[in-house]
Amino acid sequence: MMNQFQLIQKSGIILGLLAILSPFSIQAQSGWTKAKKEGFYQLSFNRFSSDDYFTLEGEKLKTNQFTQNSLVFYGEYGLTDKLTVIANWPLQVWNGFSSTETVSGLGDLRLEFKQALLKKYVPLSISVAPEFPIGKANNFAQSKLNDFESINLPSGDGEFNVWTTLATSFSLPNAPLYGNLFGSYNYRTSYQDISFTNQIGLGVELGYKIADLVWINSRINALTSTQDVPVATDFVRGDGTEYTSYSFGASAPLFKGIHLSLNYRNYADFLFERKNLYSAGTFSLGFYYERKPKQP
């Protein structure tokens, strides 16, 4: 079998790390905002490993095993009853192939400002989220096979981009059931004079509380580019990445506002076919704390 570096040279593979890095994540977008001084803070560990790569044409290729582990902070805080600030920050990202050493670094910081447009009857919000390229845009992993070969496995994408999201939600007054629906537009810029294609994201989530104790949820997310990317422009920048993902999660209280959360996410082709990414399941384990303001 040819090694990872030969395969990259032969087929022009562009790693879809952005699809993996971003939604570390994926916290579902909702139409609700936090009450003033209300907070939500989560620390999670995510693991992903795959040897199935989908090219820009959607062709599935087998490569050496790629593994990514990440430690991610996610927080929300109510500045007012209608304005919430949100931070999504990979504190450390570990990337490596089975044929390379593992390299690590800080990820890019996504800082989101969510404004409630409607709140009482139909929760509706709009948010603007600049993503700051503070992670390692160049982070080379040395080959285990040849001392003179290395591959770039960055912990950040190197570009400044802005997500704009419109989201709405609902909850039933007499049942522990909720739903979220959102659409997003990602305005991308460039890295080292290489311009990237803008993206559109869609998502839906349903959640239900069992026995007034355990929340469970399911989500579908999709990402597509606003125009075709016929030729890969750069390595590991995610230009032309498309996918449909589905996930299942659960959370339960542990002690005094601290909760345990579990999540599983994987990819499919039923909305947008997989392009320019590694595809497999991502497992997440996290702990979060909810802070409620004291009532006067």
C-alpha positions as CSV (number, residue, x, y, z in Angstrom):
1,M,0.0,0.0,0.0
2,M,1.3,3.4,-0.9
3,N,2.0,5.7,2.1
4,Q,0.0,8.8,3.0
5,F,2.4,11.2,1.3
6,Q,2.5,9.2,-2.0
7,L,-1.3,9.0,-1.9
8,I,-1.6,12.8,-1.4
9,Q,0.8,13.4,-4.4
10,K,-1.0,10.9,-6.6
11,S,-4.6,11.8,-6.0
12,G,-4.5,15.5,-4.9
13,I,-6.1,14.8,-1.5
14,I,-7.2,17.8,0.5
15,L,-8.0,16.9,4.1
16,G,-11.4,18.2,5.2
17,L,-10.1,19.1,8.7
18,L,-12.5,22.1,8.9
19,A,-15.4,19.8,8.9
20,I,-13.9,17.9,11.7
21,L,-12.6,20.9,13.6
22,S,-15.7,23.0,13.5
23,P,-18.1,21.3,15.0
24,F,-16.1,20.0,17.8
25,S,-18.7,20.6,18.3
26,I,-21.5,21.0,17.3
27,Q,-23.6,22.9,19.7
28,A,-27.1,23.2,18.2
29,Q,-28.2,26.7,17.3
30,S,-31.5,27.8,18.9
31,G,-33.9,30.7,18.9
32,W,-33.5,31.2,22.6
33,T,-31.1,33.6,24.4
34,K,-29.9,33.4,28.0
35,A,-31.5,35.5,30.7
36,K,-29.3,38.3,32.0
37,K,-26.3,36.9,34.0
38,E,-27.3,33.3,33.2
39,G,-24.5,31.0,32.1
40,F,-23.7,27.7,30.5
41,Y,-20.1,26.3,30.5
42,Q,-19.0,23.0,29.1
43,L,-15.7,21.2,28.7
44,S,-15.7,18.2,26.4
45,F,-13.3,15.7,25.0
46,N,-13.8,14.5,21.4
47,R,-12.3,11.5,19.5
48,F,-12.4,10.9,15.8
49,S,-10.5,8.3,13.7
50,S,-11.0,7.2,10.0
51,D,-9.2,5.9,7.0
52,D,-12.2,6.8,4.6
53,Y,-11.5,10.0,2.7
54,F,-14.0,11.5,0.3
55,T,-12.5,13.6,-2.5
56,L,-13.8,16.9,-4.0
57,E,-15.6,14.7,-6.6
58,G,-17.2,12.5,-3.8
59,E,-15.0,9.5,-4.5
60,K,-14.2,7.4,-1.5
61,L,-10.5,6.5,-1.0
62,K,-8.7,4.4,1.6
63,T,-5.7,6.1,3.3
64,N,-3.6,5.6,6.4
65,Q,-5.7,6.0,9.5
66,F,-6.2,9.7,10.5
67,T,-7.0,10.4,14.2
68,Q,-8.0,13.6,15.9
69,N,-8.5,14.2,19.6
70,S,-9.7,17.6,21.0
71,L,-10.4,19.3,24.2
72,V,-13.0,22.0,23.7
73,F,-14.5,24.8,25.8
74,Y,-18.0,26.0,25.0
75,G,-19.7,28.8,27.0
76,E,-22.8,31.0,26.9
77,Y,-23.4,34.1,29.0
78,G,-26.4,36.4,29.0
79,L,-25.3,40.0,28.7
80,T,-28.9,41.1,28.7
81,D,-32.2,39.1,28.5
82,K,-32.0,39.5,24.7
83,L,-28.2,39.4,24.0
84,T,-26.0,36.3,24.6
85,V,-22.3,36.0,24.0
86,I,-21.0,32.5,23.1
87,A,-17.5,31.2,22.9
88,N,-16.4,27.9,21.2
89,W,-12.7,27.3,21.6
90,P,-10.7,24.1,21.0
91,L,-8.1,24.4,23.8
92,Q,-6.0,21.7,22.4
93,V,-6.2,19.6,19.2
94,W,-4.1,16.5,18.5
95,N,-3.8,15.3,14.9
96,G,-1.9,12.5,13.3
97,F,-1.9,9.6,10.8
98,S,-0.9,6.1,11.5
99,S,2.2,6.8,9.3
100,T,3.1,10.1,11.1
101,E,3.8,11.5,14.5
102,T,1.0,13.2,16.4
103,V,1.1,17.0,16.5
104,S,-1.0,19.4,18.6
105,G,-1.9,23.0,19.1
106,L,-4.5,25.6,20.1
107,G,-7.6,25.9,17.9
108,D,-9.3,28.9,16.4
109,L,-11.7,30.9,18.6
110,R,-15.2,31.4,17.5
111,L,-16.9,34.3,19.4
112,E,-20.7,34.6,18.8
113,F,-23.1,37.4,19.6
114,K,-26.8,36.3,19.6
115,Q,-29.6,38.8,19.6
116,A,-33.2,37.8,20.2
117,L,-35.6,39.1,17.6
118,L,-38.7,37.4,19.1
119,K,-38.8,35.7,22.5
120,K,-42.2,35.3,24.1
121,Y,-44.3,33.3,21.7
122,V,-41.9,32.2,18.9
123,P,-38.3,32.3,19.9
124,L,-36.3,33.7,17.0
125,S,-32.7,35.0,17.0
126,I,-29.9,36.2,14.8
127,S,-26.3,35.7,15.6
128,V,-23.0,36.9,14.1
129,A,-19.9,34.8,15.0
130,P,-16.4,35.9,13.8
131,E,-13.8,33.1,14.0
132,F,-10.3,34.3,14.8
133,P,-7.4,32.4,13.3
134,I,-5.3,32.0,16.5
135,G,-4.7,28.3,16.1
136,K,-1.6,26.8,14.4
137,A,-2.2,27.2,10.6
138,N,1.0,25.3,9.9
139,N,1.8,22.3,12.1
140,F,3.9,19.7,10.4
141,A,3.9,16.0,11.4
142,Q,7.0,14.0,10.6
143,S,6.6,10.8,8.7
144,K,7.4,7.5,10.5
145,L,8.4,6.0,7.2
146,N,10.8,8.5,5.7
147,D,12.7,11.1,7.7
148,F,12.6,13.6,4.8
149,E,8.8,13.7,4.5
150,S,6.3,15.6,6.6
151,I,2.6,16.6,6.3
152,N,0.8,19.7,7.5
153,L,-1.9,18.9,10.1
154,P,-3.0,22.3,11.5
155,S,-5.1,22.9,14.6
156,G,-6.6,26.1,13.0
157,D,-7.4,27.0,9.4
158,G,-5.4,30.2,9.2
159,E,-8.3,32.4,7.9
160,F,-10.7,34.9,9.4
161,N,-14.3,34.0,8.7
162,V,-17.7,35.1,9.9
163,W,-20.8,32.9,10.5
164,T,-24.3,34.5,10.4
165,T,-27.1,32.4,11.7
166,L,-30.9,32.7,11.9
167,A,-32.5,30.3,14.3
168,T,-36.0,29.5,15.7
169,S,-37.2,27.1,18.4
170,F,-40.3,25.7,20.1
171,S,-41.2,23.9,23.3
172,L,-44.4,22.3,24.3
173,P,-46.0,23.8,27.5
174,N,-47.1,20.5,28.9
175,A,-44.5,18.1,27.6
176,P,-40.6,18.0,28.0
177,L,-40.1,18.4,24.3
178,Y,-38.3,21.0,22.3
179,G,-37.1,21.7,18.7
180,N,-34.6,23.9,17.0
181,L,-34.2,24.9,13.3
182,F,-31.5,27.1,11.9
183,G,-29.7,28.3,8.7
184,S,-26.2,29.7,8.6
185,Y,-24.0,31.5,6.1
186,N,-20.2,31.4,6.5
187,Y,-18.3,34.2,4.8
188,R,-14.8,33.0,4.3
189,T,-11.7,35.1,3.4
190,S,-8.3,33.8,2.5
191,Y,-5.1,32.3,3.7
192,Q,-1.7,33.3,2.2
193,D,-3.5,34.9,-0.9
194,I,-5.7,31.8,-1.5
195,S,-9.4,32.7,-1.4
196,F,-11.9,30.2,-0.1
197,T,-15.5,29.6,-1.1
198,N,-18.4,30.7,1.2
199,Q,-20.6,28.0,2.8
200,I,-24.2,27.5,3.8
201,G,-25.2,25.4,6.8
202,L,-28.6,24.0,7.9
203,G,-29.7,22.1,11.0
204,V,-32.6,20.7,12.9
205,E,-32.7,19.3,16.4
206,L,-35.3,17.5,18.6
207,G,-34.9,16.9,22.3
208,Y,-37.0,15.1,25.0
209,K,-36.6,14.7,28.7
210,I,-37.0,11.2,30.2
211,A,-38.5,10.8,33.7
212,D,-37.8,14.4,34.4
213,L,-34.1,13.6,34.7
214,V,-32.2,12.7,31.4
215,W,-32.3,14.9,28.3
216,I,-31.9,13.1,25.0
217,N,-31.6,14.7,21.6
218,S,-31.1,14.0,17.9
219,R,-29.7,16.4,15.3
220,I,-29.2,16.6,11.5
221,N,-26.7,19.1,10.2
222,A,-25.7,19.8,6.6
223,L,-23.0,22.0,5.0
224,T,-22.5,22.9,1.3
225,S,-20.4,25.4,-0.6
226,T,-22.0,28.3,-2.5
227,Q,-20.1,27.3,-5.7
228,D,-18.1,24.4,-7.0
229,V,-14.5,24.0,-6.2
230,P,-13.1,22.1,-9.2
231,V,-9.5,22.2,-8.0
232,A,-8.2,21.9,-4.5
233,T,-6.6,25.2,-3.6
234,D,-4.6,24.3,-0.5
235,F,-4.0,21.5,1.9
236,V,-6.1,21.1,5.1
237,R,-8.2,24.3,4.6
238,G,-11.5,22.6,3.9
239,D,-12.3,24.4,0.7
240,G,-15.2,22.6,-1.0
241,T,-16.0,20.5,2.0
242,E,-19.7,19.3,2.0
243,Y,-21.6,16.8,4.2
244,T,-24.7,15.7,6.0
245,S,-24.2,14.7,9.6
246,Y,-26.5,13.1,12.2
247,S,-25.9,12.9,15.9
248,F,-27.5,11.5,19.1
249,G,-26.8,12.9,22.6
250,A,-27.8,12.6,26.2
251,S,-27.2,14.5,29.4
252,A,-27.9,13.9,33.1
253,P,-27.3,15.8,36.3
254,L,-24.5,14.8,38.5
255,F,-24.1,17.3,41.4
256,K,-25.2,20.9,42.1
257,G,-25.7,22.1,38.5
258,I,-23.0,19.9,37.0
259,H,-24.1,17.6,34.3
260,L,-22.6,14.8,32.3
261,S,-23.1,14.8,28.5
262,L,-22.5,12.1,25.9
263,N,-22.7,12.5,22.1
264,Y,-22.1,10.5,18.9
265,R,-21.9,12.1,15.5
266,N,-21.4,10.5,12.0
267,Y,-21.8,11.4,8.3
268,A,-24.2,10.4,5.5
269,D,-25.2,11.6,2.0
270,F,-28.9,12.2,2.2
271,L,-28.9,16.0,1.9
272,F,-25.4,16.8,0.7
273,E,-22.9,14.2,-0.4
274,R,-19.7,13.9,1.5
275,K,-16.8,15.8,-0.2
276,N,-13.3,16.7,0.9
277,L,-13.4,15.2,4.4
278,Y,-12.6,12.1,6.4
279,S,-15.8,10.3,7.4
280,A,-16.4,8.2,10.6
281,G,-18.1,8.6,14.0
282,T,-17.0,11.2,16.5
283,F,-17.5,10.3,20.2
284,S,-17.8,13.1,22.8
285,L,-17.7,13.1,26.6
286,G,-18.3,16.3,28.4
287,F,-19.2,18.0,31.7
288,Y,-21.2,21.2,31.8
289,Y,-22.4,23.7,34.5
290,E,-25.5,25.9,34.4
291,R,-25.5,29.1,36.3
292,K,-29.0,30.6,37.1
293,P,-29.2,34.2,38.3
294,K,-30.7,34.6,41.8
295,Q,-34.3,35.8,41.7
296,P,-34.8,39.1,43.5
